[in-house]
Amino acid sequence: MATVDAHITGTVWTYEVKVGDQVGEGDTVAILESMKMEMPVEAEVGGVVAELLCAEGQAVSEGEPLVRLA
């Protein structure tokens, strides 16, 4: 299984996907907020969303997995 990881330290603003959604390479799966800026997080590979690993509003570190893809 692949994961989509946070590329910056910030807060999970919102998810653009839900469990069961099909995503393609480059699709936005989440929006992170950092320093009052909203930054999209894109899937590096395609797959089906198996699990959302963080809650909206949760603080995350750079490299932390956000979404697990099957």
mmJSON file of the N, C-alpha and C atoms, coordinates in Angstrom:
{"data_MODEL":{"atom_site":{
"group_PDB":["ATOM","ATOM","ATOM","ATOM","ATOM","ATOM","ATOM","ATOM","ATOM","ATOM","ATOM","ATOM","ATOM","ATOM","ATOM","ATOM","ATOM","ATOM","ATOM","ATOM","ATOM","ATOM","ATOM","ATOM","ATOM","ATOM","ATOM","ATOM","ATOM","ATOM","ATOM","ATOM","ATOM","ATOM","ATOM","ATOM","ATOM","ATOM","ATOM","ATOM","ATOM","ATOM","ATOM","ATOM","ATOM","ATOM","ATOM","ATOM","ATOM","ATOM","ATOM","ATOM","ATOM","ATOM","ATOM","ATOM","ATOM","ATOM","ATOM","ATOM","ATOM","ATOM","ATOM","ATOM","ATOM","ATOM","ATOM","ATOM","ATOM","ATOM","ATOM","ATOM","ATOM","ATOM","ATOM","ATOM","ATOM","ATOM","ATOM","ATOM","ATOM","ATOM","ATOM","ATOM","ATOM","ATOM","ATOM","ATOM","ATOM","ATOM","ATOM","ATOM","ATOM","ATOM","ATOM","ATOM","ATOM","ATOM","ATOM","ATOM","ATOM","ATOM","ATOM","ATOM","ATOM","ATOM","ATOM","ATOM","ATOM","ATOM","ATOM","ATOM","ATOM","ATOM","ATOM","ATOM","ATOM","ATOM","ATOM","ATOM","ATOM","ATOM","ATOM","ATOM","ATOM","ATOM","ATOM","ATOM","ATOM","ATOM","ATOM","ATOM","ATOM","ATOM","ATOM","ATOM","ATOM","ATOM","ATOM","ATOM","ATOM","ATOM","ATOM","ATOM","ATOM","ATOM","ATOM","ATOM","ATOM","ATOM","ATOM","ATOM","ATOM","ATOM","ATOM","ATOM","ATOM","ATOM","ATOM","ATOM","ATOM","ATOM","ATOM","ATOM","ATOM","ATOM","ATOM","ATOM","ATOM","ATOM","ATOM","ATOM","ATOM","ATOM","ATOM","ATOM","ATOM","ATOM","ATOM","ATOM","ATOM","ATOM","ATOM","ATOM","ATOM","ATOM","ATOM","ATOM","ATOM","ATOM","ATOM","ATOM","ATOM","ATOM","ATOM","ATOM","ATOM","ATOM","ATOM","ATOM","ATOM","ATOM","ATOM","ATOM","ATOM","ATOM","ATOM","ATOM","ATOM","ATOM"],
"id":[1,2,3,4,5,6,7,8,9,10,11,12,13,14,15,16,17,18,19,20,21,22,23,24,25,26,27,28,29,30,31,32,33,34,35,36,37,38,39,40,41,42,43,44,45,46,47,48,49,50,51,52,53,54,55,56,57,58,59,60,61,62,63,64,65,66,67,68,69,70,71,72,73,74,75,76,77,78,79,80,81,82,83,84,85,86,87,88,89,90,91,92,93,94,95,96,97,98,99,100,101,102,103,104,105,106,107,108,109,110,111,112,113,114,115,116,117,118,119,120,121,122,123,124,125,126,127,128,129,130,131,132,133,134,135,136,137,138,139,140,141,142,143,144,145,146,147,148,149,150,151,152,153,154,155,156,157,158,159,160,161,162,163,164,165,166,167,168,169,170,171,172,173,174,175,176,177,178,179,180,181,182,183,184,185,186,187,188,189,190,191,192,193,194,195,196,197,198,199,200,201,202,203,204,205,206,207,208,209,210],
"type_symbol":["N","C","C","N","C","C","N","C","C","N","C","C","N","C","C","N","C","C","N","C","C","N","C","C","N","C","C","N","C","C","N","C","C","N","C","C","N","C","C","N","C","C","N","C","C","N","C","C","N","C","C","N","C","C","N","C","C","N","C","C","N","C","C","N","C","C","N","C","C","N","C","C","N","C","C","N","C","C","N","C","C","N","C","C","N","C","C","N","C","C","N","C","C","N","C","C","N","C","C","N","C","C","N","C","C","N","C","C","N","C","C","N","C","C","N","C","C","N","C","C","N","C","C","N","C","C","N","C","C","N","C","C","N","C","C","N","C","C","N","C","C","N","C","C","N","C","C","N","C","C","N","C","C","N","C","C","N","C","C","N","C","C","N","C","C","N","C","C","N","C","C","N","C","C","N","C","C","N","C","C","N","C","C","N","C","C","N","C","C","N","C","C","N","C","C","N","C","C","N","C","C","N","C","C","N","C","C","N","C","C"],
"label_atom_id":["N","CA","C","N","CA","C","N","CA","C","N","CA","C","N","CA","C","N","CA","C","N","CA","C","N","CA","C","N","CA","C","N","CA","C","N","CA","C","N","CA","C","N","CA","C","N","CA","C","N","CA","C","N","CA","C","N","CA","C","N","CA","C","N","CA","C","N","CA","C","N","CA","C","N","CA","C","N","CA","C","N","CA","C","N","CA","C","N","CA","C","N","CA","C","N","CA","C","N","CA","C","N","CA","C","N","CA","C","N","CA","C","N","CA","C","N","CA","C","N","CA","C","N","CA","C","N","CA","C","N","CA","C","N","CA","C","N","CA","C","N","CA","C","N","CA","C","N","CA","C","N","CA","C","N","CA","C","N","CA","C","N","CA","C","N","CA","C","N","CA","C","N","CA","C","N","CA","C","N","CA","C","N","CA","C","N","CA","C","N","CA","C","N","CA","C","N","CA","C","N","CA","C","N","CA","C","N","CA","C","N","CA","C","N","CA","C","N","CA","C","N","CA","C","N","CA","C","N","CA","C","N","CA","C","N","CA","C","N","CA","C","N","CA","C"],
"label_alt_id":[null,null,null,null,null,null,null,null,null,null,null,null,null,null,null,null,null,null,null,null,null,null,null,null,null,null,null,null,null,null,null,null,null,null,null,null,null,null,null,null,null,null,null,null,null,null,null,null,null,null,null,null,null,null,null,null,null,null,null,null,null,null,null,null,null,null,null,null,null,null,null,null,null,null,null,null,null,null,null,null,null,null,null,null,null,null,null,null,null,null,null,null,null,null,null,null,null,null,null,null,null,null,null,null,null,null,null,null,null,null,null,null,null,null,null,null,null,null,null,null,null,null,null,null,null,null,null,null,null,null,null,null,null,null,null,null,null,null,null,null,null,null,null,null,null,null,null,null,null,null,null,null,null,null,null,null,null,null,null,null,null,null,null,null,null,null,null,null,null,null,null,null,null,null,null,null,null,null,null,null,null,null,null,null,null,null,null,null,null,null,null,null,null,null,null,null,null,null,null,null,null,null,null,null,null,null,null,null,null,null],
"label_comp_id":["MET","MET","MET","ALA","ALA","ALA","THR","THR","THR","VAL","VAL","VAL","ASP","ASP","ASP","ALA","ALA","ALA","HIS","HIS","HIS","ILE","ILE","ILE","THR","THR","THR","GLY","GLY","GLY","THR","THR","THR","VAL","VAL","VAL","TRP","TRP","TRP","THR","THR","THR","TYR","TYR","TYR","GLU","GLU","GLU","VAL","VAL","VAL","LYS","LYS","LYS","VAL","VAL","VAL","GLY","GLY","GLY","ASP","ASP","ASP","GLN","GLN","GLN","VAL","VAL","VAL","GLY","GLY","GLY","GLU","GLU","GLU","GLY","GLY","GLY","ASP","ASP","ASP","THR","THR","THR","VAL","VAL","VAL","ALA","ALA","ALA","ILE","ILE","ILE","LEU","LEU","LEU","GLU","GLU","GLU","SER","SER","SER","MET","MET","MET","LYS","LYS","LYS","MET","MET","MET","GLU","GLU","GLU","MET","MET","MET","PRO","PRO","PRO","VAL","VAL","VAL","GLU","GLU","GLU","ALA","ALA","ALA","GLU","GLU","GLU","VAL","VAL","VAL","GLY","GLY","GLY","GLY","GLY","GLY","VAL","VAL","VAL","VAL","VAL","VAL","ALA","ALA","ALA","GLU","GLU","GLU","LEU","LEU","LEU","LEU","LEU","LEU","CYS","CYS","CYS","ALA","ALA","ALA","GLU","GLU","GLU","GLY","GLY","GLY","GLN","GLN","GLN","ALA","ALA","ALA","VAL","VAL","VAL","SER","SER","SER","GLU","GLU","GLU","GLY","GLY","GLY","GLU","GLU","GLU","PRO","PRO","PRO","LEU","LEU","LEU","VAL","VAL","VAL","ARG","ARG","ARG","LEU","LEU","LEU","ALA","ALA","ALA"],
"label_asym_id":["A","A","A","A","A","A","A","A","A","A","A","A","A","A","A","A","A","A","A","A","A","A","A","A","A","A","A","A","A","A","A","A","A","A","A","A","A","A","A","A","A","A","A","A","A","A","A","A","A","A","A","A","A","A","A","A","A","A","A","A","A","A","A","A","A","A","A","A","A","A","A","A","A","A","A","A","A","A","A","A","A","A","A","A","A","A","A","A","A","A","A","A","A","A","A","A","A","A","A","A","A","A","A","A","A","A","A","A","A","A","A","A","A","A","A","A","A","A","A","A","A","A","A","A","A","A","A","A","A","A","A","A","A","A","A","A","A","A","A","A","A","A","A","A","A","A","A","A","A","A","A","A","A","A","A","A","A","A","A","A","A","A","A","A","A","A","A","A","A","A","A","A","A","A","A","A","A","A","A","A","A","A","A","A","A","A","A","A","A","A","A","A","A","A","A","A","A","A","A","A","A","A","A","A","A","A","A","A","A","A"],
"label_entity_id":["1","1","1","1","1","1","1","1","1","1","1","1","1","1","1","1","1","1","1","1","1","1","1","1","1","1","1","1","1","1","1","1","1","1","1","1","1","1","1","1","1","1","1","1","1","1","1","1","1","1","1","1","1","1","1","1","1","1","1","1","1","1","1","1","1","1","1","1","1","1","1","1","1","1","1","1","1","1","1","1","1","1","1","1","1","1","1","1","1","1","1","1","1","1","1","1","1","1","1","1","1","1","1","1","1","1","1","1","1","1","1","1","1","1","1","1","1","1","1","1","1","1","1","1","1","1","1","1","1","1","1","1","1","1","1","1","1","1","1","1","1","1","1","1","1","1","1","1","1","1","1","1","1","1","1","1","1","1","1","1","1","1","1","1","1","1","1","1","1","1","1","1","1","1","1","1","1","1","1","1","1","1","1","1","1","1","1","1","1","1","1","1","1","1","1","1","1","1","1","1","1","1","1","1","1","1","1","1","1","1"],
"label_seq_id":[1,1,1,2,2,2,3,3,3,4,4,4,5,5,5,6,6,6,7,7,7,8,8,8,9,9,9,10,10,10,11,11,11,12,12,12,13,13,13,14,14,14,15,15,15,16,16,16,17,17,17,18,18,18,19,19,19,20,20,20,21,21,21,22,22,22,23,23,23,24,24,24,25,25,25,26,26,26,27,27,27,28,28,28,29,29,29,30,30,30,31,31,31,32,32,32,33,33,33,34,34,34,35,35,35,36,36,36,37,37,37,38,38,38,39,39,39,40,40,40,41,41,41,42,42,42,43,43,43,44,44,44,45,45,45,46,46,46,47,47,47,48,48,48,49,49,49,50,50,50,51,51,51,52,52,52,53,53,53,54,54,54,55,55,55,56,56,56,57,57,57,58,58,58,59,59,59,60,60,60,61,61,61,62,62,62,63,63,63,64,64,64,65,65,65,66,66,66,67,67,67,68,68,68,69,69,69,70,70,70],
"pdbx_PDB_ins_code":[null,null,null,null,null,null,null,null,null,null,null,null,null,null,null,null,null,null,null,null,null,null,null,null,null,null,null,null,null,null,null,null,null,null,null,null,null,null,null,null,null,null,null,null,null,null,null,null,null,null,null,null,null,null,null,null,null,null,null,null,null,null,null,null,null,null,null,null,null,null,null,null,null,null,null,null,null,null,null,null,null,null,null,null,null,null,null,null,null,null,null,null,null,null,null,null,null,null,null,null,null,null,null,null,null,null,null,null,null,null,null,null,null,null,null,null,null,null,null,null,null,null,null,null,null,null,null,null,null,null,null,null,null,null,null,null,null,null,null,null,null,null,null,null,null,null,null,null,null,null,null,null,null,null,null,null,null,null,null,null,null,null,null,null,null,null,null,null,null,null,null,null,null,null,null,null,null,null,null,null,null,null,null,null,null,null,null,null,null,null,null,null,null,null,null,null,null,null,null,null,null,null,null,null,null,null,null,null,null,null],
"Cartn_x":[0.835,0.0,0.868,0.437,1.149,0.487,1.245,0.672,0.919,0.064,0.27,0.687,1.873,2.468,2.409,2.406,2.461,3.805,3.807,5.048,5.549,4.743,5.117,4.541,5.055,4.478,3.31,2.185,1.008,-0.163,-1.356,-2.601,-3.435,-4.035,-4.931,-6.162,-6.286,-7.406,-8.657,-8.545,-9.674,-9.171,-9.967,-9.708,-10.578,-10.029,-10.754,-11.274,-10.976,-11.38,-11.984,-12.632,-13.15,-12.778,-12.879,-12.555,-13.397,-12.725,-13.393,-13.242,-12.809,-12.626,-11.431,-11.546,-10.437,-9.691,-8.357,-7.561,-6.484,-6.109,-5.047,-3.817,-2.702,-1.47,-1.717,-1.356,-1.524,-2.835,-3.768,-5.035,-4.807,-5.492,-5.426,-6.232,-5.591,-6.287,-6.574,-5.782,-5.974,-5.446,-5.876,-5.369,-4.764,-3.495,-2.837,-2.793,-2.9,-2.759,-1.448,-0.628,0.638,0.934,1.181,1.503,0.436,-0.827,-1.99,-2.142,-1.43,-1.547,-2.117,-2.981,-3.54,-2.719,-2.215,-1.335,-1.95,-2.192,-2.747,-1.702,-2.17,-1.328,-1.837,-0.95,-1.339,-0.817,-1.575,-1.15,-0.006,1.015,2.147,1.878,0.941,0.521,-0.99,-1.581,-3.019,-3.38,-4.641,-5.135,-6.502,-6.945,-8.227,-7.923,-8.615,-8.407,-8.886,-7.93,-8.24,-8.469,-7.766,-7.851,-7.374,-8.07,-7.614,-6.908,-5.638,-4.806,-4.76,-5.228,-5.251,-6.632,-6.971,-8.252,-8.116,-9.195,-9.201,-8.96,-8.104,-7.749,-6.528,-6.038,-4.876,-3.578,-2.644,-1.319,-0.509,0.228,1.061,2.452,3.419,4.798,5.096,6.086,6.523,6.881,6.374,6.636,5.635,4.737,3.741,2.692,2.362,1.344,-0.053,-0.764,-2.116,-3.185,-2.908,-3.878,-3.189,-3.847,-3.335,-4.122,-3.379,-3.986,-3.796,-4.827,-4.732,-4.499],
"Cartn_y":[-1.197,0.0,1.244,2.242,3.518,4.509,5.519,6.603,7.926,8.885,10.269,11.015,11.623,12.234,13.756,14.369,15.833,16.308,17.322,17.862,19.072,19.513,20.617,20.339,21.007,20.964,21.94,21.507,22.372,21.676,22.091,21.55,21.022,19.852,19.309,20.211,20.988,21.914,21.141,20.338,19.54,18.416,17.365,16.298,16.537,16.281,16.401,15.042,13.982,12.619,11.948,10.809,9.984,8.53,7.689,6.274,5.69,4.968,4.348,5.121,6.382,7.193,6.702,6.753,6.467,7.769,7.758,8.94,8.594,9.583,9.422,10.199,9.913,10.645,12.131,12.953,14.398,14.932,14.038,14.5,15.056,16.139,16.707,15.838,15.395,14.553,15.296,16.332,17.087,18.497,19.385,20.75,20.95,21.378,21.71,23.219,23.689,25.117,25.286,26.197,26.496,27.971,28.666,30.093,30.889,30.558,31.249,31.023,30.006,29.667,28.255,28.05,26.73,26.073,24.86,24.157,22.813,22.534,21.237,20.134,18.945,17.756,16.813,16.45,15.642,14.22,13.28,11.884,11.726,10.989,10.722,9.512,8.667,7.494,7.396,6.656,6.443,5.276,5.204,4.1,4.422,3.577,3.753,4.159,5.176,5.64,4.55,4.002,2.94,3.483,4.589,5.108,6.551,7.39,8.741,8.644,8.978,8.688,9.804,10.991,12.122,12.761,13.414,14.108,15.523,16.057,17.468,18.294,19.296,20.131,19.636,18.451,17.876,18.478,18.775,19.243,18.049,18.244,17.186,17.73,16.823,17.173,16.816,17.458,17.129,15.641,14.954,13.536,12.608,13.152,12.322,11.838,10.533,10.022,10.578,10.981,11.529,10.568,9.908,9.039,7.742,6.605,5.312,4.906,4.549,4.123,2.618,1.96,0.528,0.378],
"Cartn_z":[0.0,0.0,0.0,-0.699,-0.757,0.191,0.574,1.374,0.662,0.977,0.541,1.798,1.742,2.926,2.865,4.055,4.151,3.622,2.778,2.234,3.025,3.986,4.873,6.256,7.258,8.598,8.625,9.143,9.184,9.842,9.458,9.986,8.832,9.029,7.997,7.967,6.905,6.76,6.37,5.307,4.842,3.95,3.849,2.882,1.658,0.493,-0.764,-1.232,-0.469,-0.817,0.411,0.167,1.264,0.98,1.983,1.824,0.688,-0.201,-1.344,-2.639,-2.558,-3.77,-4.575,-5.883,-6.796,-7.033,-6.893,-7.173,-8.194,-8.961,-9.943,-9.521,-10.161,-9.896,-10.137,-9.16,-9.282,-8.738,-8.365,-7.792,-6.385,-6.048,-4.707,-3.762,-2.66,-1.688,-0.391,-0.095,1.144,0.95,1.851,1.894,3.28,3.306,4.565,4.714,5.948,6.25,6.995,6.502,7.15,6.958,8.047,7.992,7.233,7.497,6.915,5.413,4.868,3.455,3.333,2.353,2.085,0.982,1.264,0.332,-0.034,-1.323,-1.71,-1.571,-1.204,-1.142,-2.226,-3.152,-4.301,-4.18,-4.723,-4.756,-5.744,-5.338,-6.24,-7.122,-6.695,-7.47,-7.388,-8.309,-8.279,-7.379,-7.014,-6.197,-5.641,-4.731,-4.048,-2.613,-2.117,-0.745,0.213,0.977,1.936,3.342,3.674,5.036,5.08,5.85,6.164,7.505,7.558,8.722,9.761,9.433,10.36,10.327,11.4,11.473,10.93,10.368,9.981,11.238,11.129,12.269,13.034,12.688,13.369,12.836,13.73,13.336,12.84,11.746,11.171,10.872,10.847,10.525,9.081,8.504,7.157,7.095,6.076,5.904,6.568,7.389,8.067,7.064,7.099,6.178,6.499,5.445,5.6,5.095,3.975,3.3,2.911,3.155,2.692,1.449,0.388,-0.87,-1.057,-1.573,-1.88,-3.369],
"occupancy":[1.0,1.0,1.0,1.0,1.0,1.0,1.0,1.0,1.0,1.0,1.0,1.0,1.0,1.0,1.0,1.0,1.0,1.0,1.0,1.0,1.0,1.0,1.0,1.0,1.0,1.0,1.0,1.0,1.0,1.0,1.0,1.0,1.0,1.0,1.0,1.0,1.0,1.0,1.0,1.0,1.0,1.0,1.0,1.0,1.0,1.0,1.0,1.0,1.0,1.0,1.0,1.0,1.0,1.0,1.0,1.0,1.0,1.0,1.0,1.0,1.0,1.0,1.0,1.0,1.0,1.0,1.0,1.0,1.0,1.0,1.0,1.0,1.0,1.0,1.0,1.0,1.0,1.0,1.0,1.0,1.0,1.0,1.0,1.0,1.0,1.0,1.0,1.0,1.0,1.0,1.0,1.0,1.0,1.0,1.0,1.0,1.0,1.0,1.0,1.0,1.0,1.0,1.0,1.0,1.0,1.0,1.0,1.0,1.0,1.0,1.0,1.0,1.0,1.0,1.0,1.0,1.0,1.0,1.0,1.0,1.0,1.0,1.0,1.0,1.0,1.0,1.0,1.0,1.0,1.0,1.0,1.0,1.0,1.0,1.0,1.0,1.0,1.0,1.0,1.0,1.0,1.0,1.0,1.0,1.0,1.0,1.0,1.0,1.0,1.0,1.0,1.0,1.0,1.0,1.0,1.0,1.0,1.0,1.0,1.0,1.0,1.0,1.0,1.0,1.0,1.0,1.0,1.0,1.0,1.0,1.0,1.0,1.0,1.0,1.0,1.0,1.0,1.0,1.0,1.0,1.0,1.0,1.0,1.0,1.0,1.0,1.0,1.0,1.0,1.0,1.0,1.0,1.0,1.0,1.0,1.0,1.0,1.0,1.0,1.0,1.0,1.0,1.0,1.0,1.0,1.0,1.0,1.0,1.0,1.0],
"B_iso_or_equiv":[0.0,0.0,0.0,0.0,0.0,0.0,0.0,0.0,0.0,0.0,0.0,0.0,0.0,0.0,0.0,0.0,0.0,0.0,0.0,0.0,0.0,0.0,0.0,0.0,0.0,0.0,0.0,0.0,0.0,0.0,0.0,0.0,0.0,0.0,0.0,0.0,0.0,0.0,0.0,0.0,0.0,0.0,0.0,0.0,0.0,0.0,0.0,0.0,0.0,0.0,0.0,0.0,0.0,0.0,0.0,0.0,0.0,0.0,0.0,0.0,0.0,0.0,0.0,0.0,0.0,0.0,0.0,0.0,0.0,0.0,0.0,0.0,0.0,0.0,0.0,0.0,0.0,0.0,0.0,0.0,0.0,0.0,0.0,0.0,0.0,0.0,0.0,0.0,0.0,0.0,0.0,0.0,0.0,0.0,0.0,0.0,0.0,0.0,0.0,0.0,0.0,0.0,0.0,0.0,0.0,0.0,0.0,0.0,0.0,0.0,0.0,0.0,0.0,0.0,0.0,0.0,0.0,0.0,0.0,0.0,0.0,0.0,0.0,0.0,0.0,0.0,0.0,0.0,0.0,0.0,0.0,0.0,0.0,0.0,0.0,0.0,0.0,0.0,0.0,0.0,0.0,0.0,0.0,0.0,0.0,0.0,0.0,0.0,0.0,0.0,0.0,0.0,0.0,0.0,0.0,0.0,0.0,0.0,0.0,0.0,0.0,0.0,0.0,0.0,0.0,0.0,0.0,0.0,0.0,0.0,0.0,0.0,0.0,0.0,0.0,0.0,0.0,0.0,0.0,0.0,0.0,0.0,0.0,0.0,0.0,0.0,0.0,0.0,0.0,0.0,0.0,0.0,0.0,0.0,0.0,0.0,0.0,0.0,0.0,0.0,0.0,0.0,0.0,0.0,0.0,0.0,0.0,0.0,0.0,0.0],
"pdbx_formal_charge":[null,null,null,null,null,null,null,null,null,null,null,null,null,null,null,null,null,null,null,null,null,null,null,null,null,null,null,null,null,null,null,null,null,null,null,null,null,null,null,null,null,null,null,null,null,null,null,null,null,null,null,null,null,null,null,null,null,null,null,null,null,null,null,null,null,null,null,null,null,null,null,null,null,null,null,null,null,null,null,null,null,null,null,null,null,null,null,null,null,null,null,null,null,null,null,null,null,null,null,null,null,null,null,null,null,null,null,null,null,null,null,null,null,null,null,null,null,null,null,null,null,null,null,null,null,null,null,null,null,null,null,null,null,null,null,null,null,null,null,null,null,null,null,null,null,null,null,null,null,null,null,null,null,null,null,null,null,null,null,null,null,null,null,null,null,null,null,null,null,null,null,null,null,null,null,null,null,null,null,null,null,null,null,null,null,null,null,null,null,null,null,null,null,null,null,null,null,null,null,null,null,null,null,null,null,null,null,null,null,null],
"auth_seq_id":[1,1,1,2,2,2,3,3,3,4,4,4,5,5,5,6,6,6,7,7,7,8,8,8,9,9,9,10,10,10,11,11,11,12,12,12,13,13,13,14,14,14,15,15,15,16,16,16,17,17,17,18,18,18,19,19,19,20,20,20,21,21,21,22,22,22,23,23,23,24,24,24,25,25,25,26,26,26,27,27,27,28,28,28,29,29,29,30,30,30,31,31,31,32,32,32,33,33,33,34,34,34,35,35,35,36,36,36,37,37,37,38,38,38,39,39,39,40,40,40,41,41,41,42,42,42,43,43,43,44,44,44,45,45,45,46,46,46,47,47,47,48,48,48,49,49,49,50,50,50,51,51,51,52,52,52,53,53,53,54,54,54,55,55,55,56,56,56,57,57,57,58,58,58,59,59,59,60,60,60,61,61,61,62,62,62,63,63,63,64,64,64,65,65,65,66,66,66,67,67,67,68,68,68,69,69,69,70,70,70],
"auth_comp_id":["MET","MET","MET","ALA","ALA","ALA","THR","THR","THR","VAL","VAL","VAL","ASP","ASP","ASP","ALA","ALA","ALA","HIS","HIS","HIS","ILE","ILE","ILE","THR","THR","THR","GLY","GLY","GLY","THR","THR","THR","VAL","VAL","VAL","TRP","TRP","TRP","THR","THR","THR","TYR","TYR","TYR","GLU","GLU","GLU","VAL","VAL","VAL","LYS","LYS","LYS","VAL","VAL","VAL","GLY","GLY","GLY","ASP","ASP","ASP","GLN","GLN","GLN","VAL","VAL","VAL","GLY","GLY","GLY","GLU","GLU","GLU","GLY","GLY","GLY","ASP","ASP","ASP","THR","THR","THR","VAL","VAL","VAL","ALA","ALA","ALA","ILE","ILE","ILE","LEU","LEU","LEU","GLU","GLU","GLU","SER","SER","SER","MET","MET","MET","LYS","LYS","LYS","MET","MET","MET","GLU","GLU","GLU","MET","MET","MET","PRO","PRO","PRO","VAL","VAL","VAL","GLU","GLU","GLU","ALA","ALA","ALA","GLU","GLU","GLU","VAL","VAL","VAL","GLY","GLY","GLY","GLY","GLY","GLY","VAL","VAL","VAL","VAL","VAL","VAL","ALA","ALA","ALA","GLU","GLU","GLU","LEU","LEU","LEU","LEU","LEU","LEU","CYS","CYS","CYS","ALA","ALA","ALA","GLU","GLU","GLU","GLY","GLY","GLY","GLN","GLN","GLN","ALA","ALA","ALA","VAL","VAL","VAL","SER","SER","SER","GLU","GLU","GLU","GLY","GLY","GLY","GLU","GLU","GLU","PRO","PRO","PRO","LEU","LEU","LEU","VAL","VAL","VAL","ARG","ARG","ARG","LEU","LEU","LEU","ALA","ALA","ALA"],
"auth_asym_id":["A","A","A","A","A","A","A","A","A","A","A","A","A","A","A","A","A","A","A","A","A","A","A","A","A","A","A","A","A","A","A","A","A","A","A","A","A","A","A","A","A","A","A","A","A","A","A","A","A","A","A","A","A","A","A","A","A","A","A","A","A","A","A","A","A","A","A","A","A","A","A","A","A","A","A","A","A","A","A","A","A","A","A","A","A","A","A","A","A","A","A","A","A","A","A","A","A","A","A","A","A","A","A","A","A","A","A","A","A","A","A","A","A","A","A","A","A","A","A","A","A","A","A","A","A","A","A","A","A","A","A","A","A","A","A","A","A","A","A","A","A","A","A","A","A","A","A","A","A","A","A","A","A","A","A","A","A","A","A","A","A","A","A","A","A","A","A","A","A","A","A","A","A","A","A","A","A","A","A","A","A","A","A","A","A","A","A","A","A","A","A","A","A","A","A","A","A","A","A","A","A","A","A","A","A","A","A","A","A","A"],
"auth_atom_id":["N","CA","C","N","CA","C","N","CA","C","N","CA","C","N","CA","C","N","CA","C","N","CA","C","N","CA","C","N","CA","C","N","CA","C","N","CA","C","N","CA","C","N","CA","C","N","CA","C","N","CA","C","N","CA","C","N","CA","C","N","CA","C","N","CA","C","N","CA","C","N","CA","C","N","CA","C","N","CA","C","N","CA","C","N","CA","C","N","CA","C","N","CA","C","N","CA","C","N","CA","C","N","CA","C","N","CA","C","N","CA","C","N","CA","C","N","CA","C","N","CA","C","N","CA","C","N","CA","C","N","CA","C","N","CA","C","N","CA","C","N","CA","C","N","CA","C","N","CA","C","N","CA","C","N","CA","C","N","CA","C","N","CA","C","N","CA","C","N","CA","C","N","CA","C","N","CA","C","N","CA","C","N","CA","C","N","CA","C","N","CA","C","N","CA","C","N","CA","C","N","CA","C","N","CA","C","N","CA","C","N","CA","C","N","CA","C","N","CA","C","N","CA","C","N","CA","C","N","CA","C","N","CA","C","N","CA","C","N","CA","C","N","CA","C"],
"pdbx_PDB_model_num":[1,1,1,1,1,1,1,1,1,1,1,1,1,1,1,1,1,1,1,1,1,1,1,1,1,1,1,1,1,1,1,1,1,1,1,1,1,1,1,1,1,1,1,1,1,1,1,1,1,1,1,1,1,1,1,1,1,1,1,1,1,1,1,1,1,1,1,1,1,1,1,1,1,1,1,1,1,1,1,1,1,1,1,1,1,1,1,1,1,1,1,1,1,1,1,1,1,1,1,1,1,1,1,1,1,1,1,1,1,1,1,1,1,1,1,1,1,1,1,1,1,1,1,1,1,1,1,1,1,1,1,1,1,1,1,1,1,1,1,1,1,1,1,1,1,1,1,1,1,1,1,1,1,1,1,1,1,1,1,1,1,1,1,1,1,1,1,1,1,1,1,1,1,1,1,1,1,1,1,1,1,1,1,1,1,1,1,1,1,1,1,1,1,1,1,1,1,1,1,1,1,1,1,1,1,1,1,1,1,1]
}}}
